[in-house]
Amino acid sequence: MRWEDYTEQAQVTDLPQRLLLVGILVLLILLALLAMRRGWKNRQRRQGDLPAPADAPGEDWQLGTAVPGLFAGTGVQGDWLDRIAVHDLGVRSRCSLSWGSEGLWLERQGARSLAIPAADIVGVRADRGVAGTVRAKDGMVVVTWRLGDRLLDTGFRADVSGDHGTVLDGLMATFATGAR
């Protein structure tokens, strides 16, 4: 016996069938992407009455040192899966957070920056997540604030773990509102 007697040739693939299956898969992926886009556009339409937040701090704001970190997004207060889709509030981005007695300033990269006046801040707490983003227990600083007639939760996570406590303690001391 020779070794060739024990070998088997691979099956020849059916090229038209394979191309059809690849085409169906590409079509399904495109349909999923279109459905996600449609859902995001519908969310923007439903939230269209939400006023635009201030995109710069007031001239008289005295802000402290900026802390670099991650802007995790903004969601409806109490519903961490309901991300805000308008005014770039739901877009995750790199940012620097600074605050003073006049308010909170989130200078974002790649998205619209955000200034929250102190009068609109309802509470500050450490939480697990916001706007569909989940971290370790108490791994995110969440600021609850009022925009128009809605209460929103905005999440921030400092790049350096030591800064996380500094940000949380500083915000809680500056905006002592009772809601923790």
C-alpha positions as CSV (number, residue, x, y, z in Angstrom):
1,M,0.0,0.0,0.0
2,R,1.1,3.5,-0.8
3,W,0.4,6.6,1.3
4,E,-1.7,8.1,-1.6
5,D,-4.3,5.4,-1.1
6,Y,-5.1,6.9,2.4
7,T,-5.5,10.5,1.4
8,E,-8.8,12.2,0.4
9,Q,-9.2,15.2,-1.7
10,A,-11.1,18.1,-0.3
11,Q,-14.6,18.8,-1.6
12,V,-14.8,21.4,-4.3
13,T,-16.9,24.3,-3.0
14,D,-19.9,25.5,-4.8
15,L,-18.9,29.0,-5.7
16,P,-22.3,30.4,-6.6
17,Q,-23.8,29.1,-3.3
18,R,-20.9,30.5,-1.3
19,L,-21.3,33.9,-3.0
20,L,-25.1,33.8,-2.3
21,L,-24.5,33.1,1.4
22,V,-21.9,35.9,1.7
23,G,-24.3,38.3,-0.1
24,I,-27.1,37.3,2.4
25,L,-24.8,37.9,5.3
26,V,-23.7,41.3,4.0
27,L,-27.4,42.2,3.5
28,L,-28.3,41.2,7.0
29,I,-25.4,43.3,8.5
30,L,-26.6,46.3,6.4
31,L,-30.2,45.8,7.6
32,A,-29.0,45.7,11.2
33,L,-27.0,48.9,10.8
34,L,-29.9,50.7,9.1
35,A,-32.2,49.6,11.9
36,M,-29.8,51.0,14.5
37,R,-29.6,54.3,12.6
38,R,-33.3,54.5,12.4
39,G,-33.6,53.9,16.1
40,W,-31.1,56.6,16.8
41,K,-32.9,59.0,14.5
42,N,-36.3,58.2,16.2
43,R,-34.7,58.8,19.6
44,Q,-33.4,62.2,18.3
45,R,-36.9,63.1,17.1
46,R,-38.5,62.1,20.4
47,Q,-35.9,64.2,22.3
48,G,-36.0,67.1,19.9
49,D,-37.8,69.4,22.4
50,L,-34.8,69.2,24.8
51,P,-33.0,72.6,24.8
52,A,-29.3,72.8,23.9
53,P,-27.1,73.1,27.0
54,A,-24.5,75.9,27.3
55,D,-21.4,75.0,25.4
56,A,-19.1,77.4,27.2
57,P,-18.7,78.5,30.8
58,G,-19.8,82.0,31.8
59,E,-17.2,84.8,31.7
60,D,-17.3,85.1,35.5
61,W,-16.8,81.4,36.2
62,Q,-13.7,80.7,38.4
63,L,-12.8,77.1,37.6
64,G,-10.2,74.8,39.2
65,T,-7.7,72.6,37.6
66,A,-9.0,70.4,34.9
67,V,-9.0,66.6,35.4
68,P,-8.7,64.5,32.2
69,G,-11.0,61.5,31.8
70,L,-13.9,59.9,29.9
71,F,-17.3,61.5,29.3
72,A,-19.4,58.4,29.4
73,G,-22.6,60.1,28.1
74,T,-25.8,61.5,29.4
75,G,-29.0,59.6,30.0
76,V,-32.4,60.3,31.5
77,Q,-32.2,60.4,35.3
78,G,-33.2,57.0,36.8
79,D,-33.0,55.1,33.5
80,W,-29.4,54.5,32.7
81,L,-30.2,52.8,29.4
82,D,-32.1,55.8,27.9
83,R,-29.2,57.7,26.4
84,I,-29.8,61.3,25.2
85,A,-29.3,61.4,21.5
86,V,-29.5,65.2,20.8
87,H,-26.8,67.9,21.2
88,D,-24.0,65.4,21.4
89,L,-25.0,64.5,25.0
90,G,-25.0,60.8,24.3
91,V,-21.7,60.7,22.6
92,R,-18.8,59.1,24.5
93,S,-15.7,61.2,24.3
94,R,-12.4,62.2,25.9
95,C,-12.8,65.3,28.1
96,S,-11.4,67.4,30.8
97,L,-13.6,68.2,33.8
98,S,-13.2,71.4,35.9
99,W,-15.6,73.0,38.3
100,G,-16.1,76.0,40.6
101,S,-18.9,77.5,42.6
102,E,-20.6,78.8,39.4
103,G,-20.8,75.4,37.7
104,L,-19.2,72.5,36.0
105,W,-17.3,72.6,32.7
106,L,-16.7,69.5,30.5
107,E,-14.3,70.4,27.7
108,R,-14.8,67.5,25.2
109,Q,-12.7,66.3,22.3
110,G,-14.6,65.3,19.2
111,A,-18.0,66.4,20.5
112,R,-19.7,69.6,21.7
113,S,-18.4,70.8,25.1
114,L,-20.8,71.2,28.0
115,A,-21.2,73.8,30.8
116,I,-23.7,73.1,33.6
117,P,-24.6,76.0,35.8
118,A,-24.5,75.3,39.6
119,A,-28.2,76.2,39.8
120,D,-29.1,73.3,37.5
121,I,-27.1,70.7,39.4
122,V,-29.4,68.5,41.5
123,G,-27.0,65.9,42.9
124,V,-23.6,64.2,42.6
125,R,-22.9,60.6,43.4
126,A,-20.6,57.7,42.6
127,D,-22.4,55.0,40.6
128,R,-21.8,51.9,38.6
129,G,-22.7,53.4,35.2
130,V,-24.8,55.8,33.1
131,A,-26.2,56.0,29.6
132,G,-25.5,52.3,28.9
133,T,-21.9,52.4,30.1
134,V,-21.2,50.1,33.1
135,R,-18.0,50.2,35.2
136,A,-17.0,48.8,38.6
137,K,-19.0,49.6,41.6
138,D,-18.8,53.4,42.3
139,G,-16.4,53.6,39.3
140,M,-18.1,56.6,37.7
141,V,-19.0,60.1,39.0
142,V,-22.6,60.8,38.0
143,V,-23.9,64.4,38.0
144,T,-27.7,64.7,38.0
145,W,-28.8,68.0,36.5
146,R,-31.8,69.8,35.0
147,L,-32.0,70.7,31.4
148,G,-35.3,72.4,30.5
149,D,-37.9,70.3,32.4
150,R,-36.0,67.1,32.4
151,L,-33.5,65.6,34.9
152,L,-30.4,64.1,33.3
153,D,-27.5,62.0,34.6
154,T,-24.1,62.7,33.1
155,G,-21.2,60.3,33.8
156,F,-17.5,61.0,34.1
157,R,-14.6,58.7,34.8
158,A,-11.2,60.1,35.6
159,D,-8.1,58.7,33.8
160,V,-6.1,58.3,37.0
161,S,-7.9,56.4,39.7
162,G,-6.6,58.8,42.4
163,D,-8.3,61.6,40.6
164,H,-11.7,59.8,40.8
165,G,-12.0,60.4,44.6
166,T,-10.7,64.0,44.2
167,V,-13.4,64.7,41.6
168,L,-16.2,63.1,43.6
169,D,-15.2,64.8,46.9
170,G,-14.7,68.1,45.2
171,L,-18.0,68.0,43.3
172,M,-19.9,66.9,46.4
173,A,-18.4,69.7,48.5
174,T,-19.0,72.3,45.9
175,F,-22.5,71.3,44.9
176,A,-23.9,70.1,48.3
177,T,-27.5,69.4,47.2
178,G,-28.5,66.5,49.4
179,A,-29.0,64.0,46.6
180,R,-26.1,61.6,46.7
